[in-house]
Amino acid sequence: MVLQVTTANNVKVYTVSGGLGSRSIPDWLVRKKKKALKRDFEFRTRVELIQDFEFPEASNKIKTTRDGKFVVATGTYKPQMRVFEYADMSMKFERHTDAETINFEILSEDWTKQALLQNDRSVELHAQGGIHYRTRIPKFGRDLAYHFPSCDLLLTASGSEVYRLNLDQGRFMNSIQTDAEEGVNCIEINPAHQLFGMGTSKGTVELWDPRSKSRVGLLSHLEVPESYGRDDHTVLEVSALKFRSDGLTMGVGTTTGHTLIYDLRSSVPSIVKDHQYGFPIKTIHFHTGQTGSDDTENGGDKVIVSDHKIIKIWDRATGKHFTSIEPETDINDVTTVEESGLILTANEGIQMGSYFIPQLGPAPRWGSFLENLTEEMEENPNNDIYDEYKFITRKELSALGLEHLMGTNVLKAYMHGFFVDLRLYEKARLIANPFAYDDFKERQVRDKIEKERGSRIRAVNKLPSVNKALAKQLLADEKDKKSAGKGDILKDNRFADLFADPDFQVDTESKEYQLLHPSVKQKRFERSDDEDESDEEMEEPDQQEDDDSDSDRLSGDSDSEDDIVSKIRKERGLQVRDRQQNKQKTLRTGGSKPMRREMRMGTVGGRMTSKNESKKSFGARLQSDNNRRKNEGHKVSRTGLGGMEMTFTPKSGKSKNQRGRRS
């Protein structure tokens, strides 16, 4: 069996019905899909404390009989009343009505006599065989109560009058006239001395004596402190009222979500509790603690208060919170099974709720198996439904190579990813990365070695292994008075993974980092430009040999146009060099950077030389000298009009082959 267990304030609350572990399935569907439901784990392990404890659409009100053998509930749709018997733990019968029931009152010790207040201003009196009599009241009713000594059925409505229908005489008696012109919301009769209590729309509580039919008390100012969220501009109405069996304690619930506990001898509340939701209080119940219990927290008297969102249980004497129950559907009514820890709820769902709290009280006599059931649940807690599935994103799905399964029943789309069977995920991950275990093992060995190294005596390294540049910058900023305190990040445990986990390594090559740090990008560009210049300088020696030969040819003692051209080139080379030096200065001071480096020329010994003449190796300089000696007497020059002239001196020497033949 599966029971949904919640733990609020270290108090276990078992959802016997009305939760995830008690799904309701229609009978026709059970007969039609009997074989399929055999494989449904949730249906096979469901728990039904009371069979068919539900309504077709929603339940409105629920109450237990005074003999403790039956529970009666009303619901819709169609409007009906159902009676359940505890001995058989099943539904005894159901009875349909013409209108929806607002509230009802059980007139006898068992279920046989009932009075139903309906939303069409009608009042129905039911006997064991069915409806006995039907009458109407002048205004739409809101609540009802039955006074046993006088047989008066008190009916509150949207007006200031409280109607009295005497069931012994079979006629309406004189109405009770209140000061609430907007209506009386609730009515309650004190079980000890039969005092009438009426909660009005004006935010007052009127107390009437049933003997004299006169008002004996008025609680006109409900004091809710501002610390509990009370706003003077909000309309405060009384939505719930309950008397304790001692005759002195009264609980008042307001439409603002506050509960006030009064002693009838004082107009000041002893306890004020706030539900924090702001919804009107639906019901208030005083639960008697376990007899003979020494634990005041678990065994003391409790107050069970509910709005349509949550049920809160707290201690009556101290107001200390005990536990809370928050069903999946809105709550309409709450009742307790006397002298037990079982709570029944009527809600907006199909199933009515049943909640068992062992610390609140024992299991009822007719459901003693709940004690053993909860013990089994503690020994064998059920697995979560998502334990057999793995959630993966679309990126992880593509990494595993399972994109072709999109749109099939194997993948269940959920939010920004998919649920996949855990066994399929393990197989796909093993296929996609067969060396995952080896990597894991190597990582474990590496971590173990690092731990052993940490125990050795060695010099303390201030910079971490991850994000060294960031750590260095933080340490540098720590010395600056303006940014004092930044270096504490290295010592802060919250940022320990930033300098230890490789997953937090800052990627300086990413576009996002370069956009956030443009200065770093500019420095990197300047560094790469300097590297390009050095590469160009390494490539220049091959070209410089030709330049040397040309410059050697240009060197001469004649006063022709060649000398003029060489002088012009000298001047231009000096100008280019000065211009380049100025550009380098502007780059150092943050100015604009040239897009391309220009060739700079100089003169050494009256001839044109390249910039890197002095940087040549000895072999390169020797080769250039040999070339210059071979080309002595040869000269190439340009004219003023852009032409080119070449002069050379012919040699009279003969080849070695001819000399050998002659000899």
Salt bridges, closest charged atoms under 4 A:
ASP40 OD2 - ARG23 NH2 2.40
GLU48 OE2 - ARG46 NE 3.52
GLU85 OE1 - LYS92 NZ 3.71
GLU94 OE1 - ARG82 NE 2.98
GLU105 OE1 - LYS63 NZ 3.40
GLU109 OE2 - ARG66 NE 3.68
ASP120 OD2 - ARG134 NH2 3.01
GLU124 OE1 - HIS126 NE2 2.84
GLU124 OE2 - ARG134 NH1 2.36
ASP152 OD2 - ARG164 NH2 3.08
ASP179 OD2 - ARG215 NH1 2.61
GLU188 OE2 - LYS242 NZ 3.75
GLU206 OE2 - ARG215 NH1 3.52
ASP209 OD2 - ARG211 NH2 3.28
ASP246 OD2 - ARG244 NH1 2.88
ASP263 OD2 - ARG265 NH2 2.99
ASP274 OD2 - HIS258 NE2 3.77
GLU297 OE2 - LYS320 NZ 3.09
ASP301 OD2 - ARG244 NH2 2.50
ASP301 OD2 - ARG316 NH2 3.72
ASP307 OD2 - HIS275 ND1 3.26
GLU378 OE2 - LYS12 NZ 3.71
ASP421 OD1 - ARG423 NE 3.09
GLU426 OE1 - ARG429 NH2 2.94
GLU442 OE2 - ARG446 NH2 3.26
GLU450 OE2 - ARG453 NH1 3.47
ASP492 OD2 - ARG494 NH2 2.82
GLU536 OE1 - ARG597 NH1 3.70
GLU537 OE2 - LYS611 NZ 3.78
GLU540 OE2 - ARG597 NH1 3.29
ASP548 OD2 - LYS616 NZ 2.48
ASP550 OD1 - ARG553 NH1 2.79
ASP552 OD1 - ARG607 NH1 3.90
ASP552 OD2 - ARG628 NH1 3.89
ASP562 OD2 - LYS635 NZ 3.43
GLU598 OE2 - LYS583 NZ 3.96
GLU613 OE1 - LYS616 NZ 3.52
ASP625 OD1 - ARG628 NH2 2.79
